[in-house]
Amino acid sequence: MTKRLRKDVPVAFDYKDVKTLLRFIDPYGQIEPIGKTGLTAKQQRQLAREIKRARHLALMPFVSQG
């Protein structure tokens, strides 16, 4: 498995920035794994927390629209 490095990753994720969060979601609505995102463990935990927060506030869907 090759690691895709993201060069344009924000310093901190925000649940209100849905456009950025959607880049880290696969077509099935699941959060991409750390090996695919290229984030550090700390960034991956923050990303997951903000995605879950956005889903809870109905800013993002829980599943894909397919």
N, C-alpha and C positions, 0 to 999 in steps of 0.2 A: 504494500500500500504506500503510495506516495503522498506526501503531505503538501497540500496546497497552501502556500503562504499568502496571506492577505496583506497587501501593502497599504491599503486605504482603510484600515480598521480604526474606528474612533477610540480615543483614550478612555472614555467612559460611555456606557450604553445608557439610554434613557427610554422608558416605556412609552413616552409620547412620540418618539421618533420611529413610527411604525415602518416607514420605508426602509430604514437601515435594518431593523429587526427581521423584516421579511427576506432579506438576503441570506439569512442563516437558517431558513426553514426549507425543508425539501418539499417536493410536490405533494407528499402525503400529509403535510402539516407537522412533521416531526422536526425537532431541533437537530441540526447537523452535528455529528460527533466531532470531538476535538481533533482527530486526525484529518478531517476534511476541512475544518475551518482554519486551522493553523494558528489558533489562539493559544495563549497560555492558560493554565488551569484556573487561575484567578479570573481572567477575562471570560472563560467559558462559564464559570459559575455565575458571574455577574450577568452575562448574556441570558442564561437560562432563567434567572430570577426576574429580569426585566421582561422577557417574553411571557412568562407565566403571569406577571402583573398586568401586562397589556391584554392578555386573554381574559383575565378575570374582570377587567373593566370594559370588556367588549370592544376593544380597539382592534383586536386581531381575532380571527376565527380559531377555534380549537382544532378543526379539521379542514382539509382543502375543499375547494369549491368544485371538485371534479366529478 
